[in-house]
Amino acid sequence: MAIRQKCDKKRIALLKATLHLVNNNGFHDAPMSKIAKMAEMSPATIYIYFENKQDLINQLYLEMKAVFSAQAFKNYNEEQCVKESFKQIWYNIAKFKLNQTEESNFLSQCDNTPIIDENIKREGLKHLQPLVNLWERGVSEKIIKPVSPYLMYAFTIYPLAFLTNTQHKEHCPLNNEKLKEAFNIAWDSIKL
């Protein structure tokens, strides 16, 4: 058991180092040697846990998607009405983006670059299935517009990345009133 914990600690240290380096230096300026040095282990150790740098980045992406979805669907209740369910998810995502900035920044980079393998991106999208199901329910109940989930995401969730970005928070501090206003705009963009 102690050996397994030690292995998990090393893997986690490698993932954290990769997260930090990618966020601060970009994908291409985060070589395995820097990752290993930051994680305080030899570069050869990385290959015990990951096939190569692409595998490391892909696995980090999937782990961050899991962390994101755990926060996004915290206290989510399918039995609530569509608007209240969506509100819960939306505020959870806002909280994630405001409080877990390293993870959020990494996921934003991944969403906007081809660095993540397509099959891994598709696997990552599965984490959002409860939201897609909610939107489908909203469409079937004639509460929200019958548009693609991609359009709904683009107009409701994606703007949170812009609003929670540090440089934008200074111009538009996200206090409770601003978050409420932003949610209402997001909801208005998809409701019938």
C-alpha positions in Angstrom: 0.0 0.0 0.0 2.8 2.5 0.8 4.5 1.8 -2.5 1.2 2.5 -4.4 0.8 5.8 -2.5 4.4 6.8 -3.3 3.7 6.1 -7.0 0.5 8.1 -6.9 2.4 11.0 -5.3 5.0 11.0 -8.1 2.3 10.9 -10.8 0.5 13.8 -9.1 3.7 15.8 -8.7 4.4 15.3 -12.5 0.8 16.4 -13.4 1.1 19.5 -11.1 4.5 20.4 -12.6 3.1 20.1 -16.1 0.0 22.1 -15.2 2.2 24.9 -13.8 4.7 24.9 -16.7 2.1 24.8 -19.5 0.1 27.6 -17.9 3.2 29.8 -17.5 5.3 28.9 -20.4 3.0 27.2 -23.0 2.9 23.7 -24.3 6.1 23.9 -26.3 8.2 25.5 -23.6 7.4 22.7 -21.1 9.9 20.0 -22.0 10.1 16.8 -20.0 13.4 17.9 -18.4 11.7 21.0 -16.9 8.7 19.0 -15.8 11.0 16.4 -14.1 13.1 19.1 -12.4 10.0 20.9 -11.1 8.6 17.6 -9.8 12.0 16.9 -8.2 12.6 13.6 -10.0 14.7 12.3 -12.8 13.3 12.7 -16.4 13.4 8.9 -16.8 10.8 8.6 -14.0 8.2 10.4 -16.2 8.3 7.4 -18.6 7.2 5.1 -15.8 3.9 6.9 -15.6 3.4 8.3 -19.2 4.4 7.0 -22.6 5.6 10.5 -23.8 4.8 14.2 -23.4 1.6 13.9 -25.5 0.4 11.2 -23.2 1.2 13.3 -20.2 -0.6 16.3 -21.6 -3.6 14.2 -22.6 -3.8 12.5 -19.2 -3.6 15.9 -17.4 -6.4 17.2 -19.7 -8.6 14.3 -18.7 -7.9 14.7 -15.0 -8.6 18.4 -15.2 -11.9 17.7 -17.0 -12.8 15.3 -14.2 -12.0 18.0 -11.6 -14.0 20.5 -13.6 -17.1 18.3 -14.0 -17.0 17.3 -10.3 -17.3 21.0 -9.5 -19.8 21.8 -12.3 -22.3 19.2 -11.1 -21.8 19.6 -7.4 -25.2 19.6 -5.7 -26.9 19.2 -9.1 -30.4 17.8 -8.8 -32.0 16.5 -12.0 -35.4 16.8 -10.4 -35.3 20.6 -10.2 -36.8 22.6 -13.0 -34.5 23.3 -16.0 -33.7 26.9 -15.1 -32.8 26.1 -11.5 -30.7 23.1 -12.6 -28.9 25.2 -15.2 -28.4 28.0 -12.6 -26.8 25.5 -10.2 -24.4 24.2 -12.9 -23.6 27.7 -14.2 -22.7 29.1 -10.8 -20.6 26.0 -10.0 -18.7 26.6 -13.2 -18.2 30.3 -12.4 -16.9 29.3 -9.0 -14.5 26.8 -10.6 -13.2 29.4 -13.0 -12.8 32.0 -10.3 -11.2 29.7 -7.6 -9.3 27.1 -9.6 -7.6 29.4 -12.0 -4.6 27.1 -12.9 -7.0 24.2 -13.8 -9.3 26.6 -15.6 -6.5 28.3 -17.6 -5.1 24.9 -18.7 -8.5 23.7 -19.9 -9.0 27.0 -21.8 -5.7 26.6 -23.5 -6.6 23.0 -24.4 -10.0 24.1 -25.8 -8.3 26.6 -28.1 -5.3 24.6 -29.4 -4.9 21.4 -31.3 -2.4 20.1 -28.7 -4.9 17.6 -27.2 -5.6 14.5 -29.3 -9.1 14.5 -30.8 -10.1 11.2 -29.3 -9.1 12.5 -25.9 -11.1 15.7 -26.4 -14.1 13.6 -27.3 -13.6 11.6 -24.1 -13.3 14.8 -22.1 -16.6 16.0 -23.6 -18.3 13.0 -21.9 -17.8 14.8 -18.6 -20.4 17.5 -19.8 -23.1 14.9 -20.6 -25.3 15.9 -17.7 -25.4 19.5 -19.0 -26.2 18.3 -22.5 -29.0 16.1 -21.1 -30.4 19.0 -19.2 -30.4 21.1 -22.3 -32.1 18.3 -24.2 -34.7 18.1 -21.5 -35.2 21.9 -21.7 -35.7 21.7 -25.5 -38.2 18.8 -25.1 -40.1 20.7 -22.5 -40.1 23.8 -24.8 -38.2 25.9 -22.2 -35.1 26.5 -24.1 -34.3 27.1 -27.8 -33.9 24.0 -30.0 -30.3 24.8 -31.0 -27.1 22.8 -30.9 -25.5 22.1 -27.5 -22.3 23.7 -29.0 -24.2 27.0 -29.5 -25.7 26.8 -26.1 -22.2 26.3 -24.6 -20.8 29.1 -26.7 -23.4 31.6 -25.4 -23.8 30.5 -21.8 -20.6 28.8 -20.5 -17.8 30.0 -22.7 -18.2 33.7 -21.8 -17.3 32.7 -18.2 -13.7 32.1 -19.4 -13.6 35.7 -20.7 -15.2 37.2 -17.6 -13.1 35.3 -15.1 -9.8 36.0 -16.9 -7.7 38.1 -14.5 -7.2 40.9 -16.9 -10.9 41.3 -17.4 -11.9 41.0 -13.7 -10.2 44.3 -13.1 -12.5 46.1 -15.5 -15.6 44.1 -14.5 -15.2 42.8 -10.9 -17.3 39.7 -10.5 -19.2 40.4 -7.4 -22.5 38.7 -6.7 -24.5 41.4 -8.6 -22.3 41.0 -11.7 -22.5 37.2 -11.6 -26.3 37.4 -11.3 -26.4 39.8 -14.2 -24.1 37.5 -16.2 -26.3 34.4 -15.4 -29.4 36.2 -16.5 -27.8 37.2 -19.8 -26.7 33.6 -20.3 -30.2 32.2 -19.5 -31.8 34.8 -21.7 -29.6 33.7 -24.6 -31.1 30.1 -24.6 -34.6 30.4 -23.1 -37.6 30.4 -25.4 
